[in-house]
Amino acid sequence: MTPSSVPAAAAPLAETAADRSTLERSFEAFTQISRSLEQAYDRLREQAARVDLELARSNQTLNEKVAELDATTRHLNSVLCSLSSAVVVTDRAGRVTLVNRAFELLVGETSDALIGRAKASFVDGDGRPVCDSGPPSDDCVALPSRELRLDGERRILRSSRAPVLGSDGATLGEVEALTDETELETLREELRRRETLTALGEMAAGIAHELRNPLHSVEGFTHLLLKSLDTDAPGAPRKDPHEHARRILAGVRKANAIITNLLCFARPDRFAPRRARVNTLLVELRHAFADTPAGAARIEIRPAQPRELEVAGDLALLERVLVNLIENARAAAGAGGHVSVLARAASGEVQLVVEDDGPGIPAELRDRLFRPFVTGRSDGIGLGLFLVHRIVELHRGRIEVAPRPGGGTVFTVRLPGTKDRERALPTPARERTEGAPR
């Protein structure tokens, strides 16, 4: 049979089988794709469930953190409001961002009226700034107390400032705390007044006692002098009136020294410093101690080293310092003793040194030596060294006491040196003609 003799129905049958095979493969592919989509959907649903669970946990944690933050904020606000100190927080521009209740009461305004205002705008009744007006600082700064007038009343405020830092260390602003110390200062003033009255009472009692002794001596020897001069008294023994007069003079000098020390202590406003040569002071001392009483220690006053040494101070008060130190040293050295006085430049300061070869000062007394009414002498009142310490403090110096090698005591007065030496001071004529120390 020739090809042309094949039945015509054979070709459609072959096409139908091919279509069926293609359709079956398409259904299988569709089935696989559907199954993959279902599996992907299941995995997506499981992943969504996990995300929902994690999100729920995150929301719960966030809610707990928010609640914790709210509780902390409320606690801090409660603490801030309960502080007796007034607190004000400002931003970098100096404008208020937060205040507490104490600050509202201090300035007499509510927080709504304070927030956003410049801190420098708060002033008292006299126009003085309530808060510190200094430049911002990178460190905590404690400021001295200042007096203000708020609501017509005198107030004493002490404040401190500190920077407000962010988590990255950048400065976000500043916080200032103001403490009202009015009541405390009132108590301090009352305490100082009571202490002053107590000290004055003790001083008055001590001075009255010390003045009474020389006055009794003056009175007694005056009676003896009158009797020695009374030529009408029959059989009255004749005594040398000069000895009575010398004792009267000694009593008057002692009373005068007590009064001089008291006046120097009571009138520090007469402090009149000037620049002068130290040798001028030493010359005056040589004249004051030119005569050595019988049985007294020898006093040697050496020239200043260098001779042109200068000091900025009140020469009258510095002379009182050295006179008190020399008299104490002479009393300590006793008969046959030696007292040395010298002035020198050392370490940029002027040193006035008084040393004696006496028995020295006990260690337990040395620590209290410059307090009022403390003395190691049986005839002393205890104001001399206290006055010395006060005068040295007026000169912004210091005084030291130490044992002398070999026995005795060394007092060293250290005064600030004069830095300006461009204008030389003339040497007084009296000093130029002065010879060796006596």
Sequence and secondary structure as in RCSB ss.txt:
>XXXX:A:sequence
MTPSSVPAAAAPLAETAADRSTLERSFEAFTQISRSLEQAYDRLREQAARVDLELARSNQTLNEKVAELDATTRH
LNSVLCSLSSAVVVTDRAGRVTLVNRAFELLVGETSDALIGRAKASFVDGDGRPVCDSGPPSDDCVALPSRELRL
DGERRILRSSRAPVLGSDGATLGEVEALTDETELETLREELRRRETLTALGEMAAGIAHELRNPLHSVEGFTHLL
LKSLDTDAPGAPRKDPHEHARRILAGVRKANAIITNLLCFARPDRFAPRRARVNTLLVELRHAFADTPAGAARIE
IRPAQPRELEVAGDLALLERVLVNLIENARAAAGAGGHVSVLARAASGEVQLVVEDDGPGIPAELRDRLFRPFVT
GRSDGIGLGLFLVHRIVELHRGRIEVAPRPGGGTVFTVRLPGTKDRERALPTPARERTEGAPR
>XXXX:A:secstr
  GGGS TTHHHHHHHHHHHHHHHHHHHHHHHHHHHHHHHHHHHHHHHHHHHHHHHHHHHHHHHHHHHHHHHHHH
HHHHHHH SSEEEEEETTSBEEEE HHHHHHHT  HHHHTTSBGGG B TTS BSS  S   SS EE   EEEEE
TTEEEEEEEEEEEEE TTS EEEEEEEEEE HHHHHHHHHHHHHHHHHHHHHHHHHHHHHHHHHHHHHHHHHHHH
HHHH TTSTT     HHHHHHHHHHHHHHHHHHHHHHHHHH GGG   EEEEHHHHHHHHHHHT S  TT  EEE
E   BSTT EEEE HHHHHHHHHHHHHHHHHHH TT EEEEEEEEETTEEEEEEEE SS   HHHHTTTTSTT  
SSTT  S HHHHHHHHHHHTT EEEEEE TTSSEEEEEEEE     SS     HHHHT  S  
